[in-house]
């Protein structure tokens, strides 16, 4: 029996065209109350300009002390241009607020993006310490962070 090649254009809406991923264990400590880039990032080159990119991001955090708030989000950069924050919200996608003792934990962000391009597109984790106190992402240098990008047929 012969194998048939399916043209990408013939794939039904919602089909996955490609999957790329990246991991990192690079731990960074910041005190900035402005969104700051972290090491977790991944590039994808969409095959079609109307494709969607489904983003799955997972990381850990360490508040280092009580009464700290961390905001986390994803920025997109197309072909080395300007970085664009994707949530459209002041606090990003995730707010990790802790009023008790020092807190270590994990968070995930899932988002369906429409980059409208067929050129290299970078997605990267950004975070900030709202009160300008020390925070760490991930919570330890042995904690693996991950980002998975899936191109979806529109």
C-alpha atoms as one frame of an Amber mdcrd trajectory, in Angstrom:
protein
   0.000   0.000   0.000   1.409   3.390  -0.980   1.696   6.224   1.509  -0.092
   9.428   0.598   1.356  12.824   1.398  -1.180  15.230   2.858  -0.735  18.845
   1.802  -0.657  21.214   4.794  -3.372  23.303   3.157  -5.660  20.258   3.105
  -5.365  19.645   6.836  -8.551  20.352   8.793  -8.812  23.313  11.153  -7.326
  22.481  14.556  -4.678  20.111  13.177  -1.185  20.380  14.625   1.371  21.298
  11.943   4.516  21.352  14.085   5.661  21.216  17.689   8.839  22.770  19.098
   9.974  22.948  22.690  12.720  24.157  24.975  13.758  23.656  28.584  15.954
  25.555  30.985  17.293  25.200  34.501  18.956  28.631  34.485  17.958  30.352
  37.715  17.784  34.132  37.833  17.215  36.516  40.700  15.641  39.921  40.078
  14.381  42.897  42.082  12.887  44.867  39.170   9.267  45.972  39.235   9.366
  46.101  35.412   8.861  42.938  33.384  12.287  41.307  32.909  13.275  38.565
  30.430  14.197  35.147  31.811  16.124  32.340  30.095  13.076  30.243  29.172
  12.353  30.898  25.487  11.567  29.094  22.243  11.405  29.942  18.514   8.952
  28.746  15.885   8.570  29.606  12.198   4.884  29.235  11.259   4.145  27.615
   7.907   1.076  29.807   7.310   0.374  33.422   8.232  -3.092  32.556   9.568
  -1.849  29.745  11.831  -2.386  29.869  15.579   0.418  29.133  18.054  -0.620
  27.281  21.199   1.804  28.077  24.022   2.285  25.866  27.083   4.765  27.296
  29.613   5.665  25.866  33.023   8.122  27.249  35.569   8.811  27.547  39.263
   9.299  30.548  41.510  10.746  31.487  44.874   9.478  34.584  46.702  12.549
  34.563  49.007  10.525  36.104  51.890   7.000  36.894  53.094   4.669  39.474
  51.569   5.956  39.402  47.995   4.108  39.420  44.695   5.374  38.073  41.378
   3.718  38.775  38.028   4.571  36.505  35.072   3.788  36.809  31.380   4.940
  35.876  27.880   6.423  38.228  25.301   6.516  37.544  21.559   9.232  38.858
  19.216   8.830  38.459  15.448  12.025  38.415  13.323  14.106  40.208  15.958
  11.683  43.155  16.155  10.160  44.693  19.262   8.928  42.411  22.030   5.142
  42.433  22.558   3.512  41.445  25.855   0.740  38.963  25.012  -1.762  39.093
  27.884  -2.743  42.725  27.358  -3.109  42.992  31.136  -1.096  45.167  33.526
  -0.197  42.143  35.682   0.481  39.722  32.824  -0.971  36.198  32.768  -0.124
  35.130  36.338  -0.029  36.883  39.695   1.665  34.917  42.465   0.845  36.755
  45.691   1.914  35.424  49.050   1.351  37.086  52.405   2.693  34.274  54.578
   6.251  33.032  54.893   8.693  32.560  52.035   6.977  30.694  49.207   8.266
  28.300  46.550   5.938  26.914  43.938   5.138  26.437  40.287   2.968  28.142
  37.705   1.746  27.465  34.176   0.627  29.741  31.388  -1.412  28.513  28.402
  -2.263  30.871  25.562  -3.421  30.675  21.938  -1.614  33.339  19.894  -2.184
  34.653  16.372   1.211  36.030  15.258   0.140  36.575  11.592   3.576  35.782
  10.193   5.646  33.082   8.492   8.963  34.334   9.887  10.851  33.242  12.994
   8.860  34.048  16.116  10.276  33.947  19.646   8.227  33.396  22.806   9.884
  34.168  26.137   9.038  34.168  29.842   9.094  37.566  31.550   8.411  38.289
  35.208   8.634  41.101  37.727   8.749  41.642  41.459   5.870  44.030  42.051
   7.321  45.346  45.329  10.938  45.428  44.006  12.004  42.699  46.448  14.183
  39.729  45.455  12.454  36.896  43.581  13.917  33.868  41.797  12.742  31.966
  38.742  12.857  28.998  38.783  12.913  28.198  42.484  16.142  26.175  42.233
  18.867  25.442  39.694  17.684  21.829  39.494  14.085  22.706  38.629  13.403
  22.281  34.916  11.242  24.895  33.199   9.605  24.135  29.874   7.889  25.828
  26.968   6.054  24.009  24.183   4.855  25.764  21.021   2.345  24.081  18.718
   1.399  25.476  15.319  -2.329  24.909  14.778  -4.186  25.123  11.447  -6.667
  28.032  11.574
